[in-house]
């Protein structure tokens, strides 16, 4: 019984998340930020984002 409830709860998570997150189309010549590399040394004052970068071409 508990296993069934757990499966139902796990199925609700992506449905709830996807209802509030909207895909943002990125086109050529848009300005974007890029998340910094995780392998680099960090502390609490290290920026989480780097950029602005201009999109050169659309892929996919």
C-alpha positions as CSV (number, residue, x, y, z in Angstrom):
1,X,0.0,0.0,0.0
2,X,2.8,2.4,0.9
3,X,4.6,1.6,-2.3
4,X,1.6,2.6,-4.4
5,X,1.3,5.9,-2.5
6,X,5.0,6.6,-3.1
7,X,4.7,5.9,-6.9
8,X,1.7,8.2,-7.1
9,X,3.6,11.0,-5.3
10,X,6.6,10.5,-7.5
11,X,4.4,10.8,-10.6
12,X,3.0,14.1,-9.4
13,X,6.3,15.8,-9.0
14,X,7.3,16.3,-12.7
15,X,3.7,17.2,-13.6
16,X,3.6,20.0,-11.0
17,X,7.1,21.2,-12.0
18,X,6.3,21.2,-15.7
19,X,3.1,23.2,-15.1
20,X,5.1,26.2,-13.9
21,X,8.2,26.1,-16.0
22,X,7.9,27.5,-19.5
23,X,10.6,26.8,-22.2
24,X,12.3,30.0,-23.4
25,X,13.2,29.9,-27.1
26,X,16.8,31.1,-27.7
27,X,17.4,32.6,-31.1
28,X,20.4,33.9,-33.0
29,X,21.7,37.2,-31.7
30,X,20.1,36.8,-28.3
31,X,22.2,37.7,-25.2
32,X,22.5,34.9,-22.7
33,X,24.2,34.1,-19.4
34,X,26.1,30.9,-18.8
35,X,26.4,29.0,-15.6
36,X,30.0,29.0,-14.3
37,X,32.0,25.7,-14.4
38,X,31.5,23.5,-11.4
39,X,35.2,22.3,-11.5
40,X,36.6,25.7,-10.8
41,X,37.4,26.7,-7.2
42,X,34.5,28.5,-5.6
43,X,33.6,30.3,-2.5
44,X,30.4,32.1,-1.4
45,X,31.4,35.3,-3.3
46,X,32.1,33.6,-6.6
47,X,29.5,34.5,-9.2
48,X,27.1,31.8,-10.3
49,X,26.8,33.1,-13.8
50,X,29.2,34.5,-16.4
51,X,28.5,36.4,-19.6
52,X,26.7,38.1,-21.5
53,X,27.3,36.0,-24.6
54,X,25.7,36.5,-28.0
55,X,24.1,33.4,-29.6
56,X,25.9,32.9,-33.0
57,X,23.6,30.1,-34.4
58,X,20.7,27.9,-33.5
59,X,21.5,24.2,-33.1
60,X,18.9,21.5,-33.4
